[in-house]
Amino acid sequence: MRAESPAEITEKMRAGFRAARGRYLESGLACLQKGALPREHTRALVIACSDSRVDPALLFGFDLGEVFTIRNVANLVPPYETDSTTSHGVSAAIEYAVRALEVEAIIIFGHSNCGGINALLHMDEHGGGDFIGHWLSMASDIRREVDGVPGLSHEARIELAEKRSIMRSLENLRTFPWIREREERGLLRLHGWYFTIDTFHLEGYNSGSGEFESIFTE
Ligand SMILES: [Zn+2]
């Protein structure tokens, strides 16, 4: 059930902005000062799903100016490609974060109960829409991978696909030559994190073990 009507949503936004203005205007945050350069303050890029429950700023307590965020359906990163006839919105944002802001970390932030991954696994039944099917098709082989694992429950199948999509996005990040080069020089670290919404738990991908492991301690 939706909590607010459209009019109540915009009123809530105005009230929220008023509160933020009161909080930040006098805060003296360096990144808000006239002439401030975001490059001096922004140290991380988070690539998250557009799902309303997984807002990185809210979940990780980032302040204004601290994190550059890309959000899309299923937190996917396309592979590096130079086809100039296609608009590469995600790649352009990644390029800005890495080459202009010079972030020191990129976190792929996936989550449980992801509608995008669920759509990826069931596209034949529900169709791909005007755009969603094509967007998700970059990860279509994940569906084949998951379908090749015997004995998975419905929930386990979705979780495996959600985690494989994080791993795929990490692999695709490394197809960008200036990301690979910065990682090799120790200037940039790549992370894959998985948020389980119902238990509010956080796991990180360990490339050594090839597993997702808890990175959360109370
Ligand atoms: Zn999602």
Residues whose N, C-alpha, C, O or C-beta is under 5 A from the ligand:
A	BS01	ZN	C49 D51 A74 C114 G115 G116
